[in-house]
Amino acid sequence: MSSPNRRPRTSGALRSTVPVIVAAVVLLTGCGGEPIDAATAGDFQADVRSIAAAAAGADPAGAILLARQLEDEVEGARVAGTVTEDRAARISLRIDAVVAALEAAQAPADTPPPAEAPAPAETSEAVTPPTVPATPVDPLPAVPPADGGTEDGDGSGGGDEGTSDPGDSGEDSAADRALERQRKAEEKAQEKAREAAEKAAEKAEEKAEEAEERAKGDSGN
């Protein structure tokens, strides 16, 4: 009995990064007190949409690469003066939050244990007892057959046909149990990856908010 190959999926964990990416979009589009060049903001928004599409498509490596490229573009815009120092720093914090969430989703969770091979089913063959030498017995005298008796006993033979091999059902049952254990292990791994991604995103978001509060306090002084 053959079983299809199953691979753990991280799409659920990647979806948890989308709120962080949306928060980055909000930061890029809002000018607020720190101006940003309109053309530069438009370029940044297009890059963020590409990152979100890669994350939604279960491509964490591609999303991380795009996020790092966006980070380089932000630094270039800061040097060129199309975005202020403070706004560039805040955008970089949001990008770091996106990357942290993507890396958490990309990192493999506890490797699910490999499916156990089905245990060989017990065969229905009977164990052959050791051969014991037969004790010779004196032959009995022949008895003539009675009138009307039959000599052939063909009608009672053939009882061995049609028997089934119980080993087939035992093998199928063992394979089903192995597939069920593998499925549960994969679901547990997906859940752990999703929780790790959410925690990383929340932590990075908190850091970004703290940095914004500090920046506001510095500007107020």
Beta strands, then each sheet from edge to edge (+ up, - down):
end
